[in-house]
Each structure stands twice: as C-alpha cells, then as structure tokens.
Amino acid sequence: MPAEATDAGDREAPAAGLRKVARVVLLDPRDRILLLHGHEPEDPADDWWFTPGGGLEGDETREEAALRELAEETGITEVELGPVLWRRTCSFPFAGRRWDQDEWYYLARTTRTAIEALGLTDLERRSVAGARWWTCQELTRAHETVYPTRLAELLRTLLDEGPPARPVTLDTEIV
C-alpha cells in the first residue's frame, strides 16, 4: 500500500477518547509471528501474549509509530511495513487504569529473529517478560491468553490467502 494512501487515514481522529495505536504482525522467513509476553506490573501471573506496537506520539502517523514501537520493543529495524491487515477497538484494564484503543495491525516481514528490547519505557520494563516466535500451529494449540483473541485464525487466513484487499474490522474486545 503506498504511503500516501495510508497517511491521510493515519491522521483521522478515532472515536472520542480512543488512544490511537499501531501494531505489527511481524513474520520471519518461516512464517512465524513474533509475540511479546506481557503481564500486570504487580502480578506476573496475570499474563498474556500480544503483537509489538503502541500508541502514537505527537503528530506521527500510524506507520511511523509502528516502526518506532517495533524498534523500541524488539530492536528490529530491517523491515518494510506492509498493508494494514486488521483494525479493532478494544478496552482493557492494565496498570491501574482502563485503556480504550483504536488499533491498526500492519504486516511486516524480517529475516532477523534475534530480539533486543533496548527502548522499553519504565512501564514496559515492569510488564514485558520477553518475546517468542510462534508458528501458526503453536498459536492454534496455545492455552495462553493471546490478543487479539482470534489471532491464530487470522494468521492462518493471512498465510493461506495473503493480505486482505482492505483492512478487516475485527470485533470489539472489552476485557
């Protein structure tokens, strides 16, 4: 997708009060997806897996935020950002507050699989326990909590059919 096609949409305001977030569906040459392992800062037993990404800063576009967050959380910078695959609205409690987000998931591929999370914020250092590359089959069989909740199914469709012609709007998730 050309940058100009997404830049205008990146700057559109989401529904009132929603934090604009860019996430990355990062695939390696073996079609494994990278997920971060997160938990409540004060309760490591309350844990889940999620894609790299985070909120926009200043006037950056979602594409810029996706690349910045990926670099900060993984150290991986050698990627070409692909199209937006999915969009979702979600709301969840974390670190003593409620987060209401408008998330866009970008496709990216990398040949680098070593992770080096050197740019984490203080909150991320207290709540991210590591990262792991998952095959689609492993994700399908996982008993852990993974967000978005249909990620195994979405990844299977992506690998079988390629990126959608337009971003797919996922069901709203409220935890």
C-alpha positions in Angstrom: 0.0 0.0 0.0 1.5 3.4 -1.0 2.4 5.7 1.9 0.1 8.4 0.7 -2.8 6.0 0.8 -2.4 5.5 4.5 -1.1 8.8 5.7 -4.4 10.6 5.3 -6.2 7.8 7.1 -3.5 7.7 9.8 -4.3 11.3 10.8 -8.1 10.8 11.0 -9.3 11.2 14.6 -10.7 7.9 16.1 -13.9 8.0 18.1 -13.7 10.3 21.0 -11.4 9.2 23.8 -9.7 6.3 22.0 -5.9 6.0 22.0 -4.6 5.6 18.5 -2.3 2.5 18.4 -0.2 0.9 15.6 0.7 -2.8 16.0 2.9 -5.0 13.9 2.2 -8.6 12.7 5.9 -9.4 12.2 6.7 -12.6 10.3 10.0 -14.3 9.9 11.1 -16.3 6.8 9.4 -19.4 8.3 6.1 -17.6 8.7 6.4 -17.5 12.4 4.8 -14.5 14.2 6.6 -12.5 16.9 4.6 -12.0 20.1 5.6 -10.2 23.3 4.8 -11.8 26.7 3.2 -9.2 28.9 1.8 -9.2 32.4 0.3 -6.9 35.0 3.2 -4.9 36.6 2.4 -6.1 40.1 1.1 -9.6 39.2 3.3 -11.6 36.8 0.8 -14.5 37.0 -1.8 -12.3 35.1 -0.2 -12.6 31.8 -0.9 -12.7 28.0 0.8 -12.5 24.6 0.4 -9.6 22.1 1.9 -8.1 19.0 4.6 -5.4 19.2 3.2 -1.9 18.9 1.9 1.0 20.9 0.4 4.5 20.9 1.2 7.3 18.5 3.4 10.1 19.9 3.0 13.7 18.8 1.9 14.1 15.2 3.5 10.8 13.9 1.5 8.6 11.6 0.5 5.1 12.5 3.2 3.8 10.1 5.8 5.9 11.9 4.5 4.7 15.2 4.5 1.0 14.1 8.2 1.2 13.0 9.3 3.2 16.1 7.5 0.8 18.5 8.9 -2.3 16.7 12.4 -0.9 17.0 12.0 0.0 20.7 10.4 -3.3 21.7 12.4 -5.7 19.6 15.5 -3.9 18.2 14.3 -4.9 14.7 14.6 -2.1 12.2 15.2 -4.0 8.9 11.6 -4.3 7.9 9.4 -3.0 5.2 6.0 -2.2 6.5 3.2 -3.7 4.5 -0.5 -3.0 4.4 -2.9 -2.7 7.3 -4.4 -6.1 7.9 -6.9 -5.6 10.6 -8.4 -2.8 12.7 -10.0 -3.2 16.1 -11.3 -1.3 19.0 -10.5 -2.7 22.5 -10.9 -1.7 26.1 -9.0 -3.4 29.0 -7.7 -2.7 32.5 -3.9 -2.5 32.8 -1.5 -1.0 35.4 -4.4 0.5 37.4 -6.3 2.2 34.6 -8.6 1.4 31.7 -7.2 1.7 28.2 -9.6 2.4 25.3 -7.8 1.9 22.0 -8.3 2.1 18.2 -5.7 -0.4 16.9 -4.4 -0.9 13.4 -2.3 -4.0 12.6 0.4 -3.7 9.9 2.1 -6.6 8.2 5.9 -6.7 8.2 8.5 -9.3 7.4 12.0 -9.7 8.7 15.0 -12.0 8.3 16.3 -11.1 11.7 14.9 -13.2 14.6 17.2 -12.0 17.5 15.3 -9.7 19.8 16.9 -6.8 21.7 14.4 -4.7 23.6 16.5 -1.7 24.4 13.9 1.1 24.1 11.3 0.0 26.6 9.5 2.5 28.8 9.6 2.1 32.6 6.1 0.6 32.5 7.1 -1.8 29.7 10.2 -2.9 31.6 7.9 -3.8 34.5 5.4 -5.6 32.4 7.1 -7.3 29.4 8.7 -10.6 30.3 10.1 -11.4 26.9 9.2 -12.4 23.3 8.7 -15.6 21.3 8.3 -16.6 17.7 5.2 -18.7 17.2 4.2 -21.0 14.3 0.6 -20.8 13.4 0.1 -24.4 14.6 1.6 -23.5 18.0 -0.7 -20.5 18.3 -3.7 -22.6 17.4 -2.8 -25.1 20.2 -1.9 -22.4 22.8 -3.7 -22.3 26.1 -2.2 -18.9 26.9 -4.2 -15.7 26.5 -3.4 -14.1 23.2 -4.6 -10.7 21.8 -6.4 -10.2 19.6 -8.2 -13.3 20.7 -8.7 -14.7 17.2 -5.0 -14.2 16.2 -4.4 -17.9 15.3 -7.4 -17.9 12.9 -6.4 -14.5 11.5 -2.8 -15.6 11.0 -3.9 -18.9 9.3 -6.1 -16.8 6.8 -3.3 -14.4 6.2 -0.8 -17.2 5.4 -3.3 -19.1 3.2 -4.8 -16.2 1.3 -2.3 -13.3 1.7 -3.2 -9.8 3.0 -6.8 -8.7 2.6 -7.6 -6.1 -0.2 -8.8 -3.8 2.6 -8.3 -3.9 6.4 -10.6 -6.3 8.1 -12.5 -4.8 11.1 -12.3 -7.2 14.0 -14.9 -7.5 16.7 -14.6 -5.0 19.6 -12.8 -6.7 22.6 -13.7 -5.5 26.1 -11.9 -7.2 29.0 
